[in-house]
Structures are given as C-alpha cells and as structure tokens.
Amino acid sequence: MQAFELSNLIPKFQREKHFYQEFLRPPSASMSLGIYTLAAGATDPQLPHTEDEVYYVVSGRGQIQVAGEDRPVQAGSIILVKAGDDHRFHSITQDLTLLVFFAPAKGTSQ
C-alpha cells in the first residue's frame, strides 16, 4: 500500500517551487496523481493533454476555462477535463492548490 498526507506533500512541493509535482504513478501507468499550484494572479501555462484528467481544488479561488466554457472554482470543486480539451485556470484571486488525477498516467498517451 502507498499512502500520502496532503499536509506533508503540499509544503514540501511549495518549498521546491514546482508548479506541478507528480507523487504517484503505479507500475501499470494506468493513472498518475500530482499537485499543481498557481499563485494569485498567475498565468496558467498549460496546453491540452492526451489523457483525461480530474482536478480537485484543495484550496484557493479562481476560474477555469475548459473548451471555451468558464466556471468559478474554490476548495471542494471537482473538474473533469477530457483528453485534448483546451483548458486553463485564470482570474486566480487566492493561491490555488489542486490535486490532479491523470488516466492513463500523464505523458503515456499518444
């Protein structure tokens, strides 16, 4: 079994100053899980991915645009982004911390 505590992961990744940090990828590469952080006022540099992904907003506030549709996000929001959909967070008013689930694992689809 692998188990993680967000209260340990988030401060570690913030100290390392990574926007995205993967922390789980099973040997099967059927999925991956990471933490994505964006500061208030930041520009989200993402490009569409070849995998489906789900965002869970741990903390913060802002907006997300997916395939031309805008939606506010805050702690507790869950967003599905289908493979290939253009998407990005914007109008970030409070630092965003997000759990990101990719299926299959990020970078494994063509």
Secondary structure, DSSP 8 states (H G I E B T S, - for coil): -----HHHHHHHHHHHT-SEEEEE--TT-S-EEEEEEE-TT--------SSEEEEEEEEEEEEEEETTEEEEEETT-EEEE-TT--EEEEEEEEEEEEEEEEES-TT---
